[in-house]
Each structure stands twice: as C-alpha cells, then as structure tokens.
C-alpha cells in the first residue's frame, strides 16, 4: 500500500522535507493571551499647539487682502519719495519738468523752445536735451508733412481737408506729450528716433558759459 512518501518519486529528498515541516509545526509555540495586546498611550499632560493671543489673532481677522499678513501696514507716500522732477536744472535755474515739457508746445513755439534748450542745456543734462531734440524732430516732421499737403492743395481740395485734420490731430498729440512730460511720464516717439538722436548729437550747447 502506497504511503504519503510515495507521492513524489522523482524527488528523493521529498520525504525528509515533509518530516522537517511536521516537526517545525509542532515546535511552533502560541503566545499567551494578552502578551501582544496593543498598549494605549498615556493621556497628554501639556497642550502641544500654542494658542494665539487675542492681539495676534485680531490682526488676521481683517478682510483677506491677497497675502497672509496683517491688513494694517504702514503706508508710504510715493509722491514724496522722489523730488527729481522738480529740481532746478544746472545753468538754467528752471524746474526740470517744465523744461522737458515746453518743446512739445504746438504751433512752432515748441520748435523754437527746443532749439534754444539744445543751445543752452549742458551735455550732462541728458534728459532735458533728449526731450528738446525729440520736440524739435516732431515739429520738423509735422512741418514736412504740412508742406507736402499744402502743395497737393493746389491739385485737389481733399488735400486741404487732410491738412486741417492732420494739423488738428498732431496739435492734440503734442499737448498730450507736453502734459505727460510735465508729469514726469516717459514720452518716446519711435518713428522719429533717428532724427531725435541726430539733433541731440549735432546741436552743441554753444550758449553755455563754461
């Protein structure tokens, strides 16, 4: 009669493996009840999280302003941080914001003012000289277009209307440029940049006393 050791005749060590497994099962001991029970931690005696004081919490109860910072912050008056716009220009004794605005006055007043500033303003005053040269370049460009439209007016009546509209639009633009320059805002006319640089470089401050 076949026994359990004959189930795998191809493995000569199979009976010995079964015997060792049986002995290992008998040798395994069971832990007494309660040995592996989960232990409970003792109750905490100290508070782990610090509570905000009333003054600290009140600072964060303001409406959310985009940042987790107290809504009440010291204000800074930006208008008083930079007084360079109103400083006096060397050799001329006039406020800088006035001098950079007058070259944009329409009707040839700005053209004359810009040329005088280029002749009177030292090279060290680059901001004033730039706006003076740009104002002169703008007036020269307007004068050229107006002259062309005047010549065409002899041929067609449409040129007369175009000249009027062009003069009106450019006058309004010059007034806007003058206001922006007076307020210290940047004014840059890219279409006449080369002409501006040429005037600024070629017109020397000849009327300045050294």
TANOR-V546548 format. One record per residue. N is the residue number from 1. RES is the residue in three letters. PHI is phi in whole degrees, 0 to 359 (none if undefined). OMEGA is omega in whole degrees, -180 to 180 (none if undefined). Layout:
# TANOR-V546548
n->N res->RES phi->PHI omega->OMEGA
n->N res->RES phi->PHI omega->OMEGA
This chain:
# TANOR-V546548
n->1 res->UNK phi->none omega->-176
n->2 res->UNK phi->284 omega->176
n->3 res->UNK phi->248 omega->-175
n->4 res->UNK phi->291 omega->-179
n->5 res->UNK phi->282 omega->-179
n->6 res->UNK phi->267 omega->-175
n->7 res->UNK phi->286 omega->-179
n->8 res->UNK phi->226 omega->-176
n->9 res->UNK phi->291 omega->-179
n->10 res->UNK phi->280 omega->-179
n->11 res->UNK phi->248 omega->-178
n->12 res->UNK phi->292 omega->-179
n->13 res->UNK phi->270 omega->-176
n->14 res->UNK phi->298 omega->178
n->15 res->UNK phi->300 omega->-179
n->16 res->UNK phi->294 omega->178
n->17 res->UNK phi->295 omega->179
n->18 res->UNK phi->297 omega->-179
n->19 res->UNK phi->294 omega->-179
n->20 res->UNK phi->294 omega->178
n->21 res->UNK phi->295 omega->179
n->22 res->UNK phi->293 omega->178
n->23 res->UNK phi->296 omega->180
n->24 res->UNK phi->294 omega->179
n->25 res->UNK phi->294 omega->180
n->26 res->UNK phi->291 omega->-177
n->27 res->UNK phi->285 omega->-178
n->28 res->UNK phi->291 omega->-179
n->29 res->UNK phi->260 omega->179
n->30 res->UNK phi->259 omega->179
n->31 res->UNK phi->296 omega->177
n->32 res->UNK phi->298 omega->-177
n->33 res->UNK phi->295 omega->177
n->34 res->UNK phi->97 omega->-179
n->35 res->UNK phi->293 omega->-176
n->36 res->UNK phi->265 omega->-178
n->37 res->UNK phi->293 omega->180
n->38 res->UNK phi->288 omega->180
n->39 res->UNK phi->274 omega->177
n->40 res->UNK phi->268 omega->177
n->41 res->UNK phi->289 omega->176
n->42 res->UNK phi->290 omega->-180
n->43 res->UNK phi->300 omega->-179
n->44 res->UNK phi->292 omega->-179
n->45 res->UNK phi->253 omega->180
n->46 res->UNK phi->234 omega->177
n->47 res->UNK phi->280 omega->-175
n->48 res->UNK phi->280 omega->-177
n->49 res->UNK phi->259 omega->179
n->50 res->UNK phi->285 omega->177
n->51 res->UNK phi->274 omega->176
n->52 res->UNK phi->292 omega->171
n->53 res->UNK phi->290 omega->-177
n->54 res->UNK phi->301 omega->-179
n->55 res->UNK phi->292 omega->-180
n->56 res->UNK phi->291 omega->-178
n->57 res->UNK phi->291 omega->-178
n->58 res->UNK phi->294 omega->-178
n->59 res->UNK phi->293 omega->-178
n->60 res->UNK phi->258 omega->-180
n->61 res->UNK phi->266 omega->177
n->62 res->UNK phi->286 omega->177
n->63 res->UNK phi->303 omega->-177
n->64 res->UNK phi->298 omega->-176
n->65 res->UNK phi->249 omega->177
n->66 res->UNK phi->95 omega->179
n->67 res->UNK phi->219 omega->178
n->68 res->UNK phi->274 omega->178
n->69 res->UNK phi->225 omega->177
n->70 res->UNK phi->304 omega->-177
n->71 res->UNK phi->292 omega->-180
n->72 res->UNK phi->271 omega->-179
n->73 res->UNK phi->227 omega->179
n->74 res->UNK phi->296 omega->-179
n->75 res->UNK phi->273 omega->179
n->76 res->UNK phi->240 omega->178
n->77 res->UNK phi->276 omega->-175
n->78 res->UNK phi->294 omega->-175
n->79 res->UNK phi->296 omega->-178
n->80 res->UNK phi->256 omega->-176
n->81 res->UNK phi->276 omega->-176
n->82 res->UNK phi->225 omega->180
n->83 res->UNK phi->255 omega->-177
n->84 res->UNK phi->293 omega->-177
n->85 res->UNK phi->294 omega->-176
n->86 res->UNK phi->255 omega->-178
n->87 res->UNK phi->287 omega->179
n->88 res->UNK phi->278 omega->179
n->89 res->UNK phi->278 omega->-179
n->90 res->UNK phi->300 omega->178
n->91 res->UNK phi->77 omega->-177
n->92 res->UNK phi->252 omega->177
n->93 res->UNK phi->71 omega->180
n->94 res->UNK phi->243 omega->179
n->95 res->UNK phi->299 omega->-177
n->96 res->UNK phi->297 omega->-176
n->97 res->UNK phi->294 omega->177
n->98 res->UNK phi->287 omega->-177
n->99 res->UNK phi->292 omega->-180
n->100 res->UNK phi->277 omega->180
n->101 res->UNK phi->266 omega->-173
n->102 res->UNK phi->296 omega->178
n->103 res->UNK phi->295 omega->-179
n->104 res->UNK phi->263 omega->177
n->105 res->UNK phi->294 omega->-177
n->106 res->UNK phi->287 omega->175
n->107 res->UNK phi->64 omega->172
n->108 res->UNK phi->68 omega->176
n->109 res->UNK phi->295 omega->178
n->110 res->UNK phi->292 omega->179
n->111 res->UNK phi->297 omega->179
n->112 res->UNK phi->294 omega->-180
n->113 res->UNK phi->296 omega->180
n->114 res->UNK phi->295 omega->179
n->115 res->UNK phi->295 omega->179
n->116 res->UNK phi->296 omega->179
n->117 res->UNK phi->294 omega->177
n->118 res->UNK phi->294 omega->179
n->119 res->UNK phi->277 omega->-175
n->120 res->UNK phi->254 omega->-173
n->121 res->UNK phi->272 omega->178
n->122 res->UNK phi->296 omega->179
n->123 res->UNK phi->297 omega->-179
n->124 res->UNK phi->292 omega->178
n->125 res->UNK phi->271 omega->-173
n->126 res->UNK phi->293 omega->-178
n->127 res->UNK phi->294 omega->-180
n->128 res->UNK phi->295 omega->-179
n->129 res->UNK phi->294 omega->179
n->130 res->UNK phi->298 omega->-178
n->131 res->UNK phi->292 omega->176
n->132 res->UNK phi->296 omega->180
n->133 res->UNK phi->293 omega->180
n->134 res->UNK phi->292 omega->177
n->135 res->UNK phi->296 omega->178
n->136 res->UNK phi->297 omega->180
n->137 res->UNK phi->298 omega->179
n->138 res->UNK phi->295 omega->180
n->139 res->UNK phi->293 omega->178
n->140 res->UNK phi->296 omega->179
n->141 res->UNK phi->298 omega->178
n->142 res->UNK phi->296 omega->-180
n->143 res->UNK phi->296 omega->180
n->144 res->UNK phi->295 omega->-179
n->145 res->UNK phi->295 omega->179
n->146 res->UNK phi->297 omega->178
n->147 res->UNK phi->296 omega->179
n->148 res->UNK phi->297 omega->178
n->149 res->UNK phi->295 omega->177
n->150 res->UNK phi->294 omega->178
n->151 res->UNK phi->293 omega->179
n->152 res->UNK phi->291 omega->-180
n->153 res->UNK phi->296 omega->178
n->154 res->UNK phi->288 omega->-178
n->155 res->UNK phi->261 omega->-176
n->156 res->UNK phi->217 omega->180
n->157 res->UNK phi->285 omega->-180
n->158 res->UNK phi->296 omega->-180
n->159 res->UNK phi->297 omega->179
n->160 res->UNK phi->295 omega->177
n->161 res->UNK phi->294 omega->179
n->162 res->UNK phi->297 omega->179
n->163 res->UNK phi->296 omega->179
n->164 res->UNK phi->296 omega->180
n->165 res->UNK phi->297 omega->-179
n->166 res->UNK phi->297 omega->180
n->167 res->UNK phi->295 omega->180
n->168 res->UNK phi->294 omega->-178
n->169 res->UNK phi->295 omega->-179
n->170 res->UNK phi->293 omega->177
n->171 res->UNK phi->295 omega->178
n->172 res->UNK phi->296 omega->179
n->173 res->UNK phi->297 omega->179
n->174 res->UNK phi->296 omega->177
n->175 res->UNK phi->296 omega->178
n->176 res->UNK phi->297 omega->178
n->177 res->UNK phi->299 omega->180
n->178 res->UNK phi->296 omega->180
n->179 res->UNK phi->294 omega->179
n->180 res->UNK phi->297 omega->179
n->181 res->UNK phi->295 omega->180
n->182 res->UNK phi->295 omega->178
n->183 res->UNK phi->278 omega->-180
n->184 res->UNK phi->85 omega->179
n->185 res->UNK phi->275 omega->-178
n->186 res->UNK phi->292 omega->176
n->187 res->UNK phi->231 omega->-179
n->188 res->UNK phi->223 omega->179
n->189 res->UNK phi->259 omega->-172
n->190 res->UNK phi->293 omega->-175
n->191 res->UNK phi->293 omega->180
n->192 res->UNK phi->243 omega->-176
n->193 res->UNK phi->298 omega->-179
n->194 res->UNK phi->296 omega->179
n->195 res->UNK phi->294 omega->177
n->196 res->UNK phi->298 omega->180
n->197 res->UNK phi->297 omega->-180
n->198 res->UNK phi->293 omega->179
n->199 res->UNK phi->296 omega->-179
n->200 res->UNK phi->295 omega->-178
n->201 res->UNK phi->276 omega->-173
n->202 res->UNK phi->276 omega->-179
n->203 res->UNK phi->272 omega->-178
n->204 res->UNK phi->274 omega->176
n->205 res->UNK phi->286 omega->-174
n->206 res->UNK phi->281 omega->-177
n->207 res->UNK phi->266 omega->-179
n->208 res->UNK phi->272 omega->177
n->209 res->UNK phi->280 omega->-180
n->210 res->UNK phi->273 omega->none
